[in-house]
Amino acid sequence: MQLAFKTSMKLLAKANYLAARGVALRLFKIFLSKKKASFAHKNIRNILFIRIDRVGDMVLSTPAFEAIKTAFPQARLTVMASTVNAPVLKNNPHVDEVIVYDRFASIFGKIISLIGLRERRFDLAIDPYDDYELETAWMAWMSSATHRIGYACFGREVFLSEATLKTDRNKHFIDITLDLLKVIGVSYENKHPAIYLDEAEQSWAMQWMKEKGLYGKMIVAIHPGAYYETQRWPPEYFADLIPLIRKRTDAEVIVFGGPADAFVVEDILGRVDKPVCRFIEQDIRKFFAILSHCRLLVCNNSGPLHCAVALNVPSISFMGPTDKERWWPVGAMQQVLRRDDLPCISCNLGACKIKTHDCMRLIRPERLIEIILKKMC
């Protein structure tokens, strides 16, 4: 009861802050206003796309890059990425340049890096964030691009030359980004994300698998990481699943993780009697390369899931109390397990407020192995 009250008060405080921020920024708009330039496709030669958050968000933005380059074949597309998600764009044929932005730099450091954007003379800046995020709208304004498009939300629109309202909350992340492009007359049908591996990366992965005695074998990949606690299937369930896979299929198992996932990987493997191949690596391009050789990925609703989609690797994932319309994996090869029958499934919180974590704990390993068997037939 006390926790629910504290949560409600935090949400109320946040709502009041955002409302006040919106009013203040709209009043400030008079100092930012300048004559609006008319938009013409032929004049767009230099485009900035801002995507400075997580890996999965960048992966799900790749259909937009293809749409932009198709609509503006004469233009140069630069993507401002984070230190985390920039590697997703390596080899992407629709992206001409990647600028890495450190979100954890000092304010002074950020300003210096953003001042450099002005020298590039962008004709168009695209800010695809659809919530109260203010930093990216400010970055679009700092770029001094002639046209700056994005979503209006709690005053962030004052930094944009063309702002639109998100009319439907129940849309997929990919659709939200592509819908924004309609403001400038860009429409596109391909919504499948893509990650591009080169021959060197593929060769490295094959060599690694040969060294581990896995090359040519059927591989089930497991990635137990997730940003929020409520999106994580319990480590003991992953540990129970591994021997079931070995017993009931001919597959080998690789457990993946980044440095931040090392503790949960070790927790899982510490519960399994026989040795299991693990791959814990900072370089996500290596993860992509090995994953592309796997038959199936079992994971939480997180970045690795959308990476599997982009690599055309089938998956089985666990979805907790998030916006399922927004984060559902694309394509018929992807299967999602979610307890929609729970009254609390739509809480959209990062931690379980009732402390049961039933949305994950009620999805049992025994159910999962049956699904795996069907997928691997």
C-alpha positions as CSV (number, residue, x, y, z in Angstrom):
1,M,0.0,0.0,0.0
2,Q,2.8,2.4,1.0
3,L,4.8,1.5,-2.2
4,A,1.7,2.1,-4.4
5,F,1.2,5.5,-2.7
6,K,4.9,6.5,-3.3
7,T,4.6,5.4,-6.9
8,S,1.4,7.4,-7.4
9,M,3.1,10.5,-5.9
10,K,6.1,10.2,-8.1
11,L,3.9,9.9,-11.2
12,L,1.9,13.0,-10.1
13,A,5.1,15.0,-9.5
14,K,6.4,14.0,-12.9
15,A,3.1,15.0,-14.6
16,N,3.2,18.4,-12.9
17,Y,6.8,19.0,-13.9
18,L,6.2,18.1,-17.5
19,A,3.1,20.3,-17.7
20,A,5.0,23.3,-16.1
21,R,7.9,22.6,-18.5
22,G,5.6,22.7,-21.5
23,V,4.2,26.1,-20.5
24,A,7.6,27.6,-19.8
25,L,9.1,26.4,-23.1
26,R,6.2,27.7,-25.1
27,L,6.6,31.1,-23.5
28,F,10.3,30.9,-24.4
29,K,9.5,30.1,-28.0
30,I,9.3,33.8,-28.9
31,F,13.1,34.0,-28.5
32,L,13.7,31.0,-30.7
33,S,11.3,31.8,-33.5
34,K,12.6,32.7,-37.0
35,K,11.0,32.8,-40.4
36,K,9.9,29.3,-41.5
37,A,11.6,28.1,-44.7
38,S,9.5,26.3,-47.4
39,F,10.3,22.6,-47.7
40,A,11.4,21.2,-51.1
41,H,12.9,17.7,-51.6
42,K,15.3,18.9,-54.2
43,N,16.9,21.3,-51.6
44,I,17.6,18.5,-49.1
45,R,21.3,17.5,-49.5
46,N,22.4,16.9,-45.9
47,I,20.3,15.1,-43.3
48,L,20.9,14.5,-39.6
49,F,19.0,11.7,-37.8
50,I,19.2,11.6,-34.0
51,R,19.1,8.3,-32.2
52,I,21.2,8.4,-29.0
53,D,19.6,5.7,-26.8
54,R,19.8,1.9,-26.7
55,V,20.7,-0.8,-29.2
56,G,17.2,-2.1,-29.8
57,D,16.0,1.5,-30.6
58,M,18.7,1.9,-33.2
59,V,17.9,-1.5,-34.7
60,L,14.3,-0.6,-35.0
61,S,15.2,2.7,-36.7
62,T,16.9,1.0,-39.6
63,P,13.8,0.9,-41.8
64,A,13.6,4.7,-41.5
65,F,17.2,5.0,-42.8
66,E,16.2,3.0,-45.9
67,A,13.1,5.1,-46.3
68,I,15.1,8.4,-46.1
69,K,17.7,7.3,-48.6
70,T,15.0,6.1,-51.0
71,A,13.2,9.5,-50.8
72,F,16.4,11.5,-50.9
73,P,18.9,9.5,-53.0
74,Q,21.0,12.7,-53.6
75,A,21.3,13.4,-49.9
76,R,24.0,12.5,-47.4
77,L,22.5,10.8,-44.2
78,T,24.4,11.3,-41.0
79,V,23.2,9.5,-37.9
80,M,24.0,10.8,-34.4
81,A,24.3,7.7,-32.3
82,S,25.3,6.8,-28.7
83,T,28.5,5.0,-27.7
84,V,26.3,1.9,-27.1
85,N,24.2,1.8,-30.3
86,A,26.6,3.2,-32.9
87,P,28.1,-0.3,-33.8
88,V,24.6,-1.3,-35.1
89,L,25.2,0.9,-38.1
90,K,28.5,-0.6,-39.3
91,N,28.1,-1.7,-43.0
92,N,24.6,-0.2,-43.3
93,P,24.4,0.9,-46.9
94,H,21.8,3.6,-46.2
95,V,23.9,5.5,-43.7
96,D,26.8,7.7,-44.9
97,E,28.3,8.8,-41.6
98,V,27.9,8.1,-37.9
99,I,28.6,10.7,-35.2
100,V,29.0,9.2,-31.7
101,Y,27.5,11.4,-29.0
102,D,28.5,10.7,-25.3
103,R,25.3,11.2,-23.3
104,F,27.4,11.1,-20.1
105,A,29.8,13.9,-21.0
106,S,29.7,17.2,-19.2
107,I,27.3,19.9,-20.3
108,F,30.3,21.8,-21.6
109,G,31.6,18.8,-23.5
110,K,28.1,18.3,-25.1
111,I,27.8,21.9,-26.1
112,I,31.3,21.8,-27.8
113,S,30.4,18.7,-29.7
114,L,27.0,20.1,-30.8
115,I,28.5,23.4,-31.9
116,G,30.4,21.3,-34.4
117,L,27.1,20.2,-36.0
118,R,26.4,23.8,-37.2
119,E,29.5,23.7,-39.4
120,R,28.0,20.7,-41.3
121,R,25.1,22.9,-42.5
122,F,22.4,20.3,-42.3
123,D,19.3,20.9,-44.4
124,L,17.1,18.6,-42.3
125,A,17.3,17.2,-38.8
126,I,15.1,14.4,-37.7
127,D,14.3,13.8,-34.1
128,P,12.1,10.6,-33.8
129,Y,11.6,10.7,-30.0
130,D,7.9,10.6,-29.2
131,D,7.9,11.2,-25.5
132,Y,9.1,13.9,-23.1
133,E,12.8,13.5,-24.1
134,L,14.1,17.1,-24.4
135,E,17.8,16.6,-25.1
136,T,17.3,15.4,-28.6
137,A,15.0,18.2,-29.6
138,W,17.6,20.6,-28.3
139,M,20.2,18.8,-30.3
140,A,18.1,19.3,-33.5
141,W,17.9,23.0,-32.7
142,M,21.7,23.2,-32.0
143,S,22.4,21.7,-35.4
144,S,20.9,24.8,-36.9
145,A,19.3,22.7,-39.6
146,T,16.9,24.6,-41.9
147,H,14.2,22.0,-41.3
148,R,13.8,20.2,-37.9
149,I,11.0,17.6,-37.6
150,G,9.9,15.8,-34.5
151,Y,7.0,15.0,-32.2
152,A,5.3,17.7,-30.1
153,C,5.3,16.8,-26.4
154,F,5.5,19.0,-23.2
155,G,7.1,21.9,-25.0
156,R,9.9,20.0,-26.9
157,E,8.2,21.3,-30.1
158,V,9.6,24.8,-29.5
159,F,13.0,23.5,-30.8
160,L,11.5,22.1,-34.0
161,S,10.4,23.8,-37.2
162,E,7.8,21.1,-38.0
163,A,6.2,19.4,-35.1
164,T,3.5,16.8,-35.2
165,L,1.4,15.1,-32.5
166,K,1.5,11.4,-32.1
167,T,-2.2,10.5,-32.7
168,D,-2.1,6.8,-31.7
169,R,-0.3,5.5,-28.6
170,N,-0.8,1.9,-29.7
171,K,1.7,1.9,-32.5
172,H,4.8,-0.1,-33.1
173,F,8.2,1.7,-32.6
174,I,9.0,1.3,-36.3
175,D,5.6,2.8,-37.3
176,I,6.1,5.8,-35.0
177,T,9.4,6.6,-36.6
178,L,8.1,6.1,-40.2
179,D,5.0,8.1,-39.4
180,L,7.1,11.1,-38.5
181,L,8.7,11.0,-42.0
182,K,5.2,11.6,-43.5
183,V,5.5,15.2,-42.3
184,I,8.0,15.7,-45.1
185,G,6.1,13.5,-47.6
186,V,8.1,10.3,-47.1
187,S,6.2,7.0,-47.1
188,Y,7.7,3.6,-47.0
189,E,6.4,0.0,-46.8
190,N,9.4,-2.0,-45.7
191,K,9.3,-2.3,-41.9
192,H,11.8,-5.1,-41.3
193,P,14.9,-4.0,-39.4
194,A,18.3,-5.0,-40.7
195,I,21.9,-5.5,-39.5
196,Y,24.6,-6.0,-42.1
197,L,27.5,-8.3,-41.4
198,D,30.6,-8.3,-43.6
199,E,32.7,-11.3,-44.7
200,A,35.4,-10.7,-42.1
201,E,32.8,-10.8,-39.3
202,Q,31.2,-13.9,-40.7
203,S,34.6,-15.6,-41.0
204,W,35.6,-14.7,-37.4
205,A,32.3,-16.2,-36.1
206,M,32.9,-19.4,-38.0
207,Q,36.4,-19.7,-36.7
208,W,35.2,-19.0,-33.1
209,M,32.6,-21.7,-33.4
210,K,35.1,-24.2,-34.9
211,E,37.4,-23.5,-31.9
212,K,34.5,-24.3,-29.5
213,G,33.5,-27.4,-31.4
214,L,30.2,-25.9,-32.4
215,Y,30.5,-25.2,-36.1
216,G,27.9,-27.0,-38.1
217,K,25.9,-27.9,-35.1
218,M,22.4,-26.8,-34.3
219,I,22.6,-23.9,-31.7
220,V,20.1,-22.5,-29.3
221,A,21.2,-19.1,-28.2
222,I,20.2,-17.8,-24.8
223,H,20.5,-14.1,-23.8
224,P,19.2,-13.4,-20.2
225,G,19.8,-9.7,-20.1
226,A,17.2,-6.9,-20.1
227,Y,17.2,-3.2,-19.1
228,Y,14.3,-3.4,-16.6
229,E,13.8,-5.9,-13.8
230,T,10.3,-6.6,-14.9
231,Q,11.4,-7.8,-18.3
232,R,13.8,-10.5,-16.9
233,W,12.9,-14.1,-16.9
234,P,14.3,-15.6,-13.6
235,P,17.9,-16.9,-13.8
236,E,16.8,-20.2,-12.2
237,Y,14.3,-20.8,-15.1
238,F,17.1,-20.3,-17.7
239,A,19.2,-22.8,-15.7
240,D,16.3,-25.3,-15.7
241,L,15.8,-24.8,-19.4
242,I,19.4,-25.6,-20.5
243,P,19.4,-29.3,-19.5
244,L,15.9,-29.7,-21.0
245,I,17.2,-28.4,-24.3
246,R,20.2,-30.8,-24.1
247,K,18.0,-33.7,-23.1
248,R,15.2,-33.3,-25.6
249,T,16.9,-31.9,-28.7
250,D,20.2,-32.4,-30.5
251,A,21.1,-28.7,-30.0
252,E,24.0,-27.2,-28.2
253,V,23.6,-24.0,-26.1
254,I,25.5,-20.7,-26.0
255,V,24.7,-18.2,-23.3
256,F,25.4,-14.7,-24.4
257,G,25.7,-11.4,-22.5
258,G,27.5,-8.1,-22.4
259,P,29.7,-7.1,-19.4
260,A,26.6,-5.8,-17.5
261,D,25.0,-9.2,-17.9
262,A,28.1,-11.2,-16.6
263,F,26.6,-11.6,-13.1
264,V,23.4,-13.1,-14.3
265,V,25.2,-15.4,-16.8
266,E,27.4,-16.7,-14.1
267,D,24.4,-17.1,-11.8
268,I,22.6,-19.2,-14.5
269,L,25.7,-21.3,-15.3
270,G,26.4,-21.9,-11.6
271,R,23.1,-23.7,-11.4
272,V,23.8,-26.1,-14.3
273,D,25.8,-29.3,-13.7
274,K,27.5,-29.7,-17.1
275,P,29.7,-27.0,-18.7
276,V,27.9,-24.6,-21.0
277,C,29.5,-22.4,-23.7
278,R,29.3,-18.8,-22.8
279,F,30.1,-15.6,-24.7
280,I,30.4,-12.4,-22.7
281,E,31.8,-9.6,-24.8
282,Q,31.7,-5.8,-25.1
283,D,31.8,-5.9,-28.9
284,I,28.2,-6.4,-30.0
285,R,29.3,-6.9,-33.6
286,K,30.8,-10.3,-32.5
287,F,27.5,-11.1,-30.8
288,F,25.7,-10.4,-34.0
289,A,28.1,-12.6,-36.0
290,I,27.7,-15.6,-33.8
291,L,24.0,-15.1,-33.4
292,S,23.6,-15.2,-37.2
293,H,24.7,-18.8,-37.1
294,C,22.2,-19.9,-34.4
295,R,19.0,-21.7,-35.1
296,L,17.0,-20.0,-32.3
297,L,17.3,-17.3,-29.7
298,V,15.6,-17.4,-26.3
299,C,15.6,-14.0,-24.6
300,N,13.8,-11.3,-22.8
301,N,12.0,-8.4,-24.5
302,S,15.2,-6.4,-25.0
303,G,17.7,-5.2,-27.6
304,P,19.1,-8.7,-28.4
305,L,15.5,-9.7,-29.4
306,H,15.3,-7.0,-32.1
307,C,18.9,-7.9,-33.2
308,A,17.7,-11.4,-33.9
309,V,14.8,-10.1,-36.0
310,A,17.2,-7.9,-38.0
311,L,19.5,-11.0,-38.6
312,N,16.5,-13.2,-39.5
313,V,17.0,-15.5,-36.6
314,P,13.8,-17.0,-35.0
315,S,13.2,-16.2,-31.4
316,I,11.1,-17.0,-28.3
317,S,10.9,-14.1,-26.0
318,F,9.3,-13.1,-22.7
319,M,7.4,-9.9,-22.5
320,G,6.5,-8.4,-19.1
321,P,4.4,-5.2,-18.3
322,T,5.5,-3.1,-21.3
323,D,3.6,-1.6,-24.2
324,K,3.2,-4.7,-26.3
325,E,2.0,-2.9,-29.4
326,R,5.2,-0.8,-29.3
327,W,7.8,-3.5,-28.7
328,W,6.4,-6.7,-30.3
329,P,9.1,-8.3,-32.5
330,V,8.5,-8.0,-36.2
331,G,7.8,-11.1,-38.3
332,A,6.3,-14.6,-38.2
333,M,9.4,-16.3,-37.0
334,Q,9.3,-14.5,-33.6
335,Q,7.1,-15.9,-30.8
336,V,6.3,-14.0,-27.6
337,L,5.2,-15.4,-24.3
338,R,3.2,-12.9,-22.2
339,R,0.7,-13.3,-19.4
340,D,-2.1,-11.1,-20.7
341,D,-4.5,-12.7,-18.2
342,L,-2.9,-10.9,-15.3
343,P,-4.7,-7.8,-14.1
344,C,-1.4,-6.0,-13.5
345,I,0.2,-6.8,-16.8
346,S,-0.2,-3.3,-18.1
347,C,1.6,-1.6,-15.2
348,N,4.5,-0.6,-17.4
349,L,6.8,-0.3,-14.4
350,G,10.5,-1.2,-14.3
351,A,10.1,-3.0,-10.9
352,C,7.2,-5.2,-9.7
353,K,5.2,-3.1,-7.3
354,I,3.4,-6.1,-5.8
355,K,6.7,-8.1,-5.5
356,T,5.4,-11.3,-7.1
357,H,6.9,-10.9,-10.6
358,D,4.1,-13.2,-11.8
359,C,4.3,-11.9,-15.3
360,M,7.6,-13.8,-15.6
361,R,7.4,-16.5,-12.9
362,L,4.2,-17.9,-14.3
363,I,6.0,-18.7,-17.6
364,R,7.5,-22.1,-16.8
365,P,10.5,-23.7,-18.5
366,E,8.4,-26.8,-19.1
367,R,6.1,-24.8,-21.3
368,L,9.0,-23.3,-23.1
369,I,10.7,-26.6,-24.1
370,E,7.6,-27.7,-25.8
371,I,7.6,-24.6,-27.9
372,I,11.3,-25.0,-28.7
373,L,10.6,-28.6,-29.9
374,K,8.0,-27.3,-32.3
375,K,10.2,-24.6,-33.7
376,M,13.1,-26.9,-34.3
377,C,11.2,-29.6,-36.1
